[in-house]
Amino acid sequence: MEENINTDKNNEKDVAKQNLDDAELRSALASILFAFGDPITPKEIKKAFDGISESRIKSMLLQMMSDDYSGKEGLKVIRLQDAFQMCTSEDNETYIVKLFDKSRKKPLSNAMMETLTIIAYMQPVTRVEIEDIRGVKCDNVIRRLLEYKLIAEAGRLEKIGKPIIYRTTDEFLKLMEIESVSDLPNIELKEEEYEDSNE
């Protein structure tokens, strides 16, 4: 008899999970984003729920971006293309760095900024294509951008030598404070602008 009662209680919990109100869903989503850490899509989050649609999850995440988790309370939800992520407010970066006593990364050099710009606007792009535009070798610059996690390898071209192609990452989107590379301003890349650049 006692076993049946426990089973009924568990079933009631399962039903409750399927009928979350907005406040409960908001709380659950905040916990998921905080625990997951990395960007995650509504489609992936949906696996944690039964009976809650992907569109409702996305709608709630967008709402969280504009109110409780807009950064005013130290945490904010940001959107990176189709994914969402919980992160700390940039206003509090100074305190976080002091607490964890981590050495801050050096600012990007001009060469890194130039190379990153080329990759952002031409991606996916090979090292040779980048060097053709800049007019200098870019091995070291590309290596440093990989270390900063601002770019990543996106496969290889099906041609002689199978060169590696590069693309920007979610870290790049966060650095630029944009949701997608389509939000970048329109510019025209010209080789002569990079002829005098140095690594």
N, C-alpha and C positions, 0 to 999 in steps of 0.2 A: 504493500500500500504506500509506504514511504517513498519507494522508488518511483512510483507513478506520479506522486506529488512533485518530486524533483524534476521529473521529465516534463511535467506540465509547466513548471516554472521556467525551464530552459526554453520551451516552445514559446512562452510569453515573451522572453527576452529576444528571441529571433524575430517575432512579429514586431516588437517595438523597434528593432533595428530597421525594419522595412518601412516604418511609418514615422521617421524622424521629422520633427518640426524644424523650422528654419534655424532656430537658436541651437538645437542639438546638432544639426548638420554643420553649421558654422563651427561649432566647437570641435566636432570630429575632424573636419577638414583642416583646422588649425593644427591639431595634434598630428595629423598625417604629414602635413607639410614640414612641420618642425622636426619630426622623427626621421623623415625620409632624407631631408637635407638637400639633395640634388633636385633639379627641375623635374617635374612629373606632370603628365597630361591628365585631363579629366577622364579619358578613356582608361588609363591605368588605374586611377583612383577608384573608378567605378567597380573594380574587382573587389574592393573592400566592403561593398554594400550589396544588399539584395533589394530589388524593387525601386532603386533610385536611378533616375535617368542621367545620362552623361550631360545632357543639356542643362538639367537643374544644377548639377555639380559645377559646371562652367559658369552658369549665371551667378551662383553664390560666390565663387572665387572672384569674379569681376566685381561683385558688390563689396567683398572684403578688401579689395584693392583701394576702394574709394572711401571707406569709412574706418572701421576699427583697426585695420592693418594697412594704413597708408603711411606709416612711419612716425606718427605723432607719439605713439607709446613705446617707441624704441624698436619695434618690429614692423615689417611691412611685407606684403605679398606683391611680387613682381611677376610680370608675364614675359616669357621668352619664347616667341613664336607661338606654338600650340601648347607650351608647357607653363607651369606656374611654380614659384619657389618662395619659401619663407626666408627672409634674410634680415639682417640688422640695418637700422637706419644709418646712412652715411654721416649723419650729424653726430653720432656717438662713436665714430671710428677711433678717435683719439683715446678714449677711455678703454676701449677694447684692446688696442695695441699695448697700452701701458700694463693692463692686467695680465695679458699673456706673455708680455716681454718678448715679442717677436720682432725681428728686424724687418723693417718695411722694405719692400722692393723699390729699387731705384726707379725714377721716372723714365719713361720711354725716351730713347735717344731720337734724334731727327731721322737717322737711318731706319730705326725700327718703325717709326711713325709712317715713313714713306712706304716701306715694304708692306706694312699692315694695310695701308690705304689701297695699294695695288691689289693685294689679295682680296680685300673686302669687295672691291668693285669688279674684279675679274674672275672671282672664284667660280668653279675650281680652276686653279692655275698652277703651272709647274715652276720650279726654280729658274729654269732657263728663260721662261717667258718674263719672269720678274726681273731677271738680270738684263734682258734685252731692253726693258723700259728704263731701269735705273742706270744701266751702263757700267755697273760694277758687280763684283762677286757678292753674293748674298748668303753664303753658307752660314756664317756666324750669326747674322741677323735672324735668319730663319730659325736657327737653333735656339736663340734666346727667346723668340716669340713662342716657340713650342714650350720652353721652360715656364714662361708666363701663362701658359695655357690659353693664349689668345688665338692661336691657330692650331689646327690638327691635320694629320694626314687623312686624305679622303679617298685613298685608293691609288691605283696606277693607271696610266694611259696605255691603251692597247696599241703601242707603236714600238719601234726599235728602242731597246734599252728600258722600256716600260718605266718612264720617269714617274716619280711620286707627284701627286697633285695635292694642293693644300686648300683648306677652307677656313673660315673663321668659326669661332666657338660661341657657346653661351656666355663665356667669360667676356668675350669681346662685346656682346650685346649689352651686358651689364656695365662695362666700362663706358660705352657710348650712351647708356641710358635709353636704349631703344628696344622695341619688341621684336623687330625683324630687320634684316639687311635692306629690305625694301623701304624702310624708313630713313635710310641714309640720303643726304642731299645729293642732288644730281651734279656731277662734276665730269670734266673731260680730261682723261689722263693723256699727257703728252710726253714723249720720250725726252725732249730737250729740257724739260723741267728738272730732270734727274741726272743730267749728264755730269754735273759737278758734285754730285752727292758722294759722300765717303761712308764707309762702314764705321 
